[in-house]
């Protein structure tokens, strides 16, 4: 299963300005995401997760910086978990494209801020090398094979509505 969704919010401008240049992999809680992008955009992300991957807990959420020129790429692989990625900056990096193999061939993920892509455990995908500037993405996951994370919810619609 491969799904794609797009929305735009002014809250993504901090990534355009390079406000997070020194960060690489920062775990997030629900409150952190709401502080970064706002309640309404957080709910849009959670709705897309649910529509694309089902009513399954998000047990891992983090902000990732995929390196500067030549520092980051990921060869073709399949994840052992459900994944959703949200692009946070565009126009100030090159390369770092997420490419999914589907029945229709290779599909490059759109990079406009707020563009989200979700996939299940059966989708082959990879990331092309960065050729200029860092790329920032929000990554949400559900692991099926991690008993120590069983029942852990990093964020849910109910949590956001209570904040």
GIZIUR-V158595 format. One record per helix or strand. SS is the DSSP state (H for helix, E for strand). FROM is the first residue (numbers start at 1). LEN is the number of residues. Records with the same first field share a line. If there is no record, write none. Layout:
SS = FROM-LEN, FROM-LEN
This chain:
E = 2-5, 25-3, 58-1, 60-7, 74-4, 81-7, 94-2, 98-5, 105-4, 115-5, 124-4, 130-3, 135-9, 155-1
H = 10-7, 30-8, 39-15, 147-3, 157-6
